[in-house]
Amino acid sequence: MADRSPDTGARSEEILAAAGILVSDEGKARARRRLDEARERWTAELDAQAREQLGLPARAA
């Protein structure tokens, strides 16, 4: 997983603002929590199933 970059977040806010979508600190915190929860649920088995469905090669151990 890539590290979070302040530049990436700032650029994302600019893109969203240009589309008329305002981002609050509360909304960003909620999104981070949801992403963290999803990462906790993701398992090697789910990864293997997704890769198989997409026709991607298996990951090396």
Phi, psi and omega in degrees: 000135181287149177289150176288139180239130178301325180296319180297315180296318180296317180295320179298317179298320178298317181296315180295318179299322179297332178270003179085017180253116180269141183243125179261162176299322178297318179295320177295319179296319179297317179296318178298318178299315182295320177295318178298318179296319179295319178297323179294327181281339185288128181240168177298326179294317178296321178298314180297318179296316180296317180297320179295315179300323182274356180075025179268152178293154178294150177284147175288144183289000000 
